[in-house]
Amino acid sequence: MTIHQSPDAFGFDSFLAAHQSKEVLRFITCGSVDDGKSTLIGRLLHDTKQIFDDQVTALQRDSRKHGTQGAEIDLALLVDGLQAEREQGITIDVAYRFFSTDKRSFIVADTPGHEQYTRNMATGASTADVAVILVDARQGLTRQTRRHALLVSLLGIKRVALAINKMDLVGWSQDKFEAITKAFEAFAAPLGFTEVRAIPLSAKNGDNVVLPGTAVPWYTGTPLLKYLEEVPVHVEAQAAPFRMAVQWVNRPNSDFRGFSGLIASGRVSPGDAVVIAPSGRTSTIARIYTADGDLPHAVEGQSVTLVLADEVDASRGSVIAAATAPIRVTDTLDARLFWAAETELAQGATLLAKIGTMTVNAVVSAIRSRIDPETGKAEPVTRLVANDIGDVVLSLDRAVPVDAYTENRDTGGFILIDRESTDTAALGLVQAAPSAPAETKAELPEPSLGKTDSEGEEAGKSGGLLSGIKRLFGG
């Protein structure tokens, strides 16, 4: 006898549908060396049942060989996978981990604490919504704590969880907790954070990480995980004006022509007036097409195909923006760079700039200053070296649509690429842009990334800031 079971007999379809509809929060852990960042992520994975029995067995074996917790399991090894990290007991590269609860899915980036890995830390922060800044309760605020707080503010993160770790080693002292909290709030006051939530915890023991800590009756707030489940996500991007970079012109036949892309910010509906940048042509939205049918509206984070009411010329690299808040178009950028290349950057250097879905030539017209990553103050320099943060002026060989990074992290972020090696040389943040293109610049070579035309086009399809981040570490 043949038994026919429905596709959802085991609940797989329902399970997948539930997870696909969950909101995703990206966050980073940062702070000084040995504050317990990797251990905290390991505790989150362990206590939310995200690791399998064979992984626990392997972790026990690795803890005996590489662990720093004596006979106990070293949860940091769940994240620190490089041999050099295990040998030294530190985080070097950015490690990404995924986990999920009933309320949300999470992508967490464990970032290194050492100064020489500033570029790695900036990599993780550039795509994060929330920063979890760890502080060792015994040490209080350190040089790196302040440094990382400044960096996450520069990279546009508005919400911070101040995880005061190793509270068990100071007897869960309320006075110690409150002193560290007040000191951080005073330092962070000018950094423009929307929220700073201080949480006392012990990553090693698990108190106040996933479950409330029984050893800390004076703390009435939520554990870290509950905060991460409830913190608002994408609020700024949803409130920002509509922006969508065109990734592909969808024209399967003569009766259909649409522009496909990922909505970077805002909301769009049929009938909305839009402007195409850099051409400046205007039109209205006729349809919002998806594989599952037309939508009555679409919001930040959705991939859609927009059909316009008029025959407007647009191509890959164009940006469709709200007509009520048009995007700026310029061929000169005042930019803040997180310089990642080992070679120095000097005035006159020529690189490729990947801005949204457009790749253009860029010349460093001026290097204005270097930013002290501990104080945020600018000092005049003529060159930038690896891990420096500096303000420069870039001249482009054509006008591009951009926003200031403080207004829109997606349309205000870009990468610089070395023309010879095609490695990512810097992460860039647009600081300001003229409202109209500057004078036409001297003609520069076409941006080919050192490949054939077809290969260059494929390289350009991978997306802006995030693709550059992956290039930086060979991802």
C-alpha positions, 0 to 999 in steps of 0.5 A, a space after each residue: 500500500 502506498 501512503 501519500 503524505 502532504 508536502 507539509 506533513 512534517 510542518 516544513 512549509 509552515 516552519 520555513 514560512 514562519 522564518 521567512 516572515 521574521 524580521 532580521 536584525 544585524 548587530 555587532 559585538 565590539 570593545 576592548 581586547 578580552 572583554 568577552 565578545 566571542 564568549 558572549 556570542 557563544 553563550 547566545 548560540 548555546 542558550 538559544 539551542 543553536 548548536 547541535 550535539 556533535 558541535 558540542 562534542 567538538 567544542 569540548 574537545 577544542 576547549 581542552 586543546 585551545 580553551 582559556 577556561 580551564 576544564 570548562 567549555 570555552 564558548 568563544 571557540 564557537 566564533 574564533 575559528 582561525 587557528 591564529 585566533 585560537 592560538 592567541 585567544 583573540 579575535 582577528 577577522 570578522 566572524 558572522 553567525 546566524 541564529 534565530 528566536 521565535 521573534 526575530 532572526 539575527 546576524 551577528 558580527 564578532 569584531 576584533 578589539 585590537 587597534 591594528 584591526 580597525 578596518 575589520 571592525 569597520 567592516 562589521 559595523 558598516 552593515 549593522 543596526 545595533 552595536 553591543 559594546 562590551 566593557 569588562 566590569 573590572 577595567 571600566 571604560 578603556 581606550 578601545 571602548 571609547 575608540 569603538 564607540 566613536 567608530 560605530 557612531 561614525 558608521 551610522 549606528 544609532 542604538 547601543 547596548 552597553 554590555 557590562 560583562 564579568 559582573 560576577 568577578 566584581 560581586 555584582 556591584 551595583 555601584 560599579 555598574 552605575 559608575 561605568 554606565 554614567 561614565 559611558 553616557 557622559 562620553 557618548 553624549 556628543 556622539 548622537 546615539 538614539 539609545 544607550 541601554 546598559 545591561 549587567 551580565 556574565 557571558 561566561 555564566 549566562 546571567 542576563 544574556 538569554 535568561 535573567 540573572 538570579 545573582 543580580 536582584 537589583 537589576 530590573 531591566 531585560 536580558 540582552 537577548 530580549 533587548 535585541 528582540 525588541 529594539 526597533 529595526 530600520 526605523 531611520 531607513 523606513 522614514 527616509 525618502 524613497 530610493 532604489 538603485 537600478 540593478 537590472 532593466 527587466 525587458 522580457 518582451 516588447 510589451 514590458 519594461 521595468 526597473 529591478 532593484 532593492 529598495 534602499 529606503 522609504 516607501 513607494 506606491 503606484 501613482 507616486 511621482 519619482 525622478 530618475 538620477 542622474 538624468 533628472 527625468 521625472 515620471 510616476 510609478 505605474 506598477 510594482 511588479 514581483 514574481 508573486 504579483 503586483 503590490 499595492 506598495 513596497 518598502 525598504 528591504 524589498 526587491 521589486 520591479 518598478 514599471 513607470 508611466 512614461 518611457 524614461 531612459 534609465 539603466 544600471 547605476 541610475 537611482 529612482 528617487 522620490 520627486 518630493 525629495 530628489 537625490 543629489 547628483 555630483 561629480 565631486 565628493 567630500 568623503 570620509 574614508 576608512 583606509 584599508 589598503 597597506 599602501 599609503 593614499 596620497 593626493 592625485 591617486 586614481 582609484 575606482 569608486 563603487 557607488 550603489 550599482 555604478 562604478 566610476 573613476 575617482 581621483 583624490 583631489 585633496 586629503 584634508 585631515 586624519 580623524 583621531 579615532 579616540 577623540 574624533 578631532 581632525 588633524 591636517 595630514 598629506 597621506 593616509 596609511 592602513 587603518 586611518 580614518 580621513 577626510 578627502 575630496 574625490 573628483 569623479 569622471 561622471 556625475 553620480 547620485 548620492 546622499 550624505 551618509 548621515 541621511 542615508 547609509 545605503 546611498 551615502 556609502 561606497 567603496 574605493 577599489 585599487 585599479 591594479 589589484 582590484 582589492 578594496 582599498 577603502 570604505 567611504 562615507 559621503 559627507 557632503 555633495 553639491 546640489 549640481 555637478 561641478 565642471 567637467 573633469 578631464 577624461 579618464 580611462 574607463 573603469 574596467 577593474 582590470 577585466 574584460 567588459 563582460 567580467 567587469 560587468 559581472 563584478 559590478 553586479 555584486 552590490 555596493 558597500 557590502 560587496 566591497 567588504 567581501 572583497 576586502 577579506 576575499 569573501 
